[in-house]
Structures are given as structure tokens and as C-alpha cells.
Amino acid sequence: MATTEEIRADLAEIVNEIAGIPADDVQLDKSFVDDLDVDSLSMVEVVVAAEEKFGVEIPDDQVKNLKTVGDAVSFIENATA
Amino acid sequence: MTALGSVQGSPHTRLLGVGSYRPSRIVPNSEVIEAIDSSDEWIQQRSGIKQRRWATDEETVEMMSIEASRGAIEEAGIQPEQIDAVVVATVTHLLQTPALAPMLAHKLGTQRAAAFDISAACAGFCHGIALGSDMVRAGSARHVLAIGVERLSDITNPLDRGTAFIFADGAGAAVIGPSDEPGIGPVVWGSDGEQYDLITQTEDWRYAIQCASPHMPTLAMQGNQVFRWAAFEMAKIAQQALDRAGVSVDDLDVFVPHQANMRITDAMARAMKLPDHVKIARDIAEQGNTSAASIPLALDRMREDGEAKSGDIALFIAFGAGLAYAAQVVVVP
């Protein structure tokens, strides 16, 4: 079972690859849109990459609830629990 | 019982010629941003579009189709009377009936060629290529003219932040004919009607005309869902088209996806792991999204710029409303 920090680090790597944001900036309290400047299309790419990486399904209607990195990490933790 | 006669076509087909027509009116982002309270930077970041072409009143679907077709026929080195079928892919011939194709077949000088329109939206051109190629192989036609033409500006809502900056106008055409070697690979095509509502006309004509405030229906799109489908599901279809043609990404010279959005093109290319040597069509930056016309327009720009040359292996993939999609590998004429 991956720790919260491990999931955050893997997600940070994905965000870095797709949106070019330094992985260290991708912290739990950061908002994808307001702090990290990840737009909605990049968010779709992040979601698809996260689904593959973590073996979870993130339905379209859930994506809008994932406002912060912490929201996404919690979602992944719950989905893989 | 009497046995029926049968015909045989050509075992192989290829694109003999391609032509296109760009409308004369260039519309920069600065002309569309006010109505949608946006900016040039936002549009470019969101779509890669710097400007688009919109047709003038004189640049009708008929006029643009004829211009594009003449280029394709000339390059093919055939006479119009050698064309046995004309297939037109469009969703913006705003006369429900008759189809656009018979009039074009007549005005281009064919000898009463079979002529009909197909409705496969942005996927239309690749459907036309597939139909044309199969007609030549089956012997129901020796030369087929496949046209993609749109005036999406007629059905674009200038106030819709999701689409007003995307759609554009233009035409492209290809002549398909017999070949000694395979020049058009097997089509991989399909539909996903469960997602019927992702890209759709806002309401049907009858409602739009009979309601209290009669108006033109427009084209609406659920951008993020379309993006996900196009970028990721279509990358898989593109790979299948390569596999069916017996071609690897390393063999590929040119990638010409439907010019839907530069972000979709980039995401597809990443998902397909295209090697650096593959030239990628980016006509959308200057032309906008012309639906069924986008692939021949994009290919023509690459040929003009020297990015695609005769004999190159190209992958076409087109996808859009329906949802519908089609992909094939072709040899550039």
C-alpha cells in the first residue's frame, strides 16, 4: 500500500511531465488551477495518466471535485484502499 | 437458375491527386475575442489557433468544392469524365435535399457520375477515402472523387466560449484510383453513439424555426470529454490503422490527424510515441478547425512547405460528432 507521500510524488511526476510544473511545487495544499496553472485540458491528461499509473478510474463527474493535489491524492488513496 | 454477372476491380488503390481551397478571409484571434471575453493568449494556449479562415458570401460550399476538386483532378492527370463517383463529406450544405454531390459532379464535367453526400462530420474525409478505395477495389468505380467541405462559420455561435474560436471554413478533395501497389491501407473505423451528445447541433431545424424566436441552430461541444476521447481513444485507433497496414511508427513519415485542436494533436502524438522524424500536421494554427476539410488542407500545406513529399507514408485519422472515426495509412501522391 503506497503512502500519501508516495502517491503525491508519483502524481507530481505526472504533472511535471504533462504541464512542465516543477515536481516540488506539486504539494498537497496546492490548487491545480489557481496555484499550478494546470488548465482543464491538461487536467484531463493528468487524470488519464493517473488512472494508468494507479490503476484507478476517475469518472468525469469526479474530476471537478479534485481541486487540490490533496483532493486527488485522497481520491486515489480511497480508490486503491 | 441464371448466374448473375460480376465485375472485378483493381486489387490496389492509391490517392492519385489531392487539392484544397482556403477561403480568402483571414480572421485573427483579435476579431473573435471580444464576443467571448477572451484573449489571443488564452485561445493560442487552449487550441494552438492563431487565426482561422472564414468564407465570404461568394465562397459557398459548392464554389470551394469545385476549386479543391479541380486541383485534385489536375494532379491525378485524368479527365473529369473518367470520374465514376463523387462522394461529398459535409455537415454544412444547408439544403437538406438534394445532396451537394450531384451538382458538383455535373459542374465538374463528369458523365453523370454516381454522386452522394455522407454525414460523418469531422470524420467525413477519411470515410470518403475508405468508401472510394473500396469502390475502386470492388469494381463499382474506377476513379472516385472524395471531397470534404465545410462552412462551419455558418453554424458557429460567436458567443460560445467553447467553440467560437475553433471552427472555420474550407474544402479539400482527393481522387482515388487503381494502383499497381497498395497506396491506401485498410481503414479502421467505427462509432460510439453512446456519446452522441458530446458534439451536436443545439436543436433540430424544426424546433429552431417554429419556436418563439426563430434562429439558426449552432454546433455545441463538451470540450473536455471530447478531448479525452480524441486524444487517448483515437491514439489507439491510429495505432490499429498502422498495424493493419503493416507499418510501424518508425516507418511513418507524416502524421495528418483531423485538425481539431493543437492540444489534441500533441496529446495523440505523445500517446502514440511518435518518433521525432515524423512530421506532424499543424495547419490548425493558421486555418482553424474545418471539420471534413481539415486533413486535405493540412496535407496540402505540408506538401507546399516541403514537409510531405510524394511517396511518403502518411497516417490519416479523423474523428468527431457521432461520435464517429476513421483512420488509414496512405502513400502521399
Boltz contact constraints between the chains, C-beta under 6 A:
constraints:
  - contact:
      token1: [A, 40]
      token2: [B, 224]
      max_distance: 6.0
  - contact:
      token1: [A, 41]
      token2: [B, 227]
      max_distance: 6.0
  - contact:
      token1: [A, 41]
      token2: [B, 263]
      max_distance: 6.0
  - contact:
      token1: [A, 44]
      token2: [B, 224]
      max_distance: 6.0
  - contact:
      token1: [A, 44]
      token2: [B, 227]
      max_distance: 6.0
  - contact:
      token1: [A, 44]
      token2: [B, 228]
      max_distance: 6.0
  - contact:
      token1: [A, 45]
      token2: [B, 267]
      max_distance: 6.0
  - contact:
      token1: [A, 48]
      token2: [B, 232]
      max_distance: 6.0
  - contact:
      token1: [A, 60]
      token2: [B, 225]
      max_distance: 6.0
